[in-house]
Amino acid sequence: MSTGTGERTERLPKPASGQRRSGGVLRGVSGALSLGLVVLALVVAAAQVLALSDNADGPGPLPVIGHLIAAAIAVACQQMADRRGGLPSVLGVLGVFAVTGAALWMFWWA
């Protein structure tokens, strides 16, 4: 592979075929949950904006802010789970599960 300046790039070694990062399924589920929280936060915020424009009651500021904060924390936990290995990755996955459960409990089920 040439860069056009006469220099050559080096190929990176491929990982062994048997190597795989642990927790792939759980990280995938936690990624889906964190994305779901982001979408839910945007929907709740949009519902509040639409309610304000129609002079109707909306979800209110506490649920909107709570959903946005929960989504931000879940995305931060998911980044930690994706970018690190070992215990920090496990803690990130558990953080996403905990934040998702807390947000659903406080704003939807309780």
Secondary structure as GFF3:
##gff-version 3
##sequence-region A 1 110
A	DSSP	alpha_helix	24	53	.	.	.	ID=ss1
A	DSSP	alpha_helix	61	83	.	.	.	ID=ss2
A	DSSP	alpha_helix	87	104	.	.	.	ID=ss3
A	DSSP	pi_helix	105	109	.	.	.	ID=ss4
###
